[in-house]
């Protein structure tokens, strides 16, 4: 496994544990379609939440937040809507991001949860 993939896995697992502690129910991890992948699909009360997890080691080359651009958001939104239709979900939907910065020893330097990115 490449360092990039390893860092991503660490971030997703940290995000998953965080969300579970907050009372979210994990429904899917790494849900893939031919268009893109949704890192985590979780349920918070009656809301289905699609979570994009961005993890980086340090911020010398930019922040994890800077990697979530309009194109990425469009893909995630499209995938989320397709998922909701496929699963016959008719409740509210939300798109969140969790941005994590790790130290070189893979311990957490910064962890931020951004809710409802689409407003």
Secondary structure as GFF3:
##gff-version 3
##sequence-region A 1 119
A	DSSP	alpha_helix	3	21	.	.	.	ID=ss1
A	DSSP	beta_strand	25	32	.	.	.	ID=ss2
A	DSSP	beta_strand	37	44	.	.	.	ID=ss3
A	DSSP	beta_strand	47	57	.	.	.	ID=ss4
A	DSSP	three_ten_helix	65	67	.	.	.	ID=ss5
A	DSSP	alpha_helix	70	86	.	.	.	ID=ss6
A	DSSP	beta_strand	93	102	.	.	.	ID=ss7
A	DSSP	beta_strand	108	114	.	.	.	ID=ss8
###
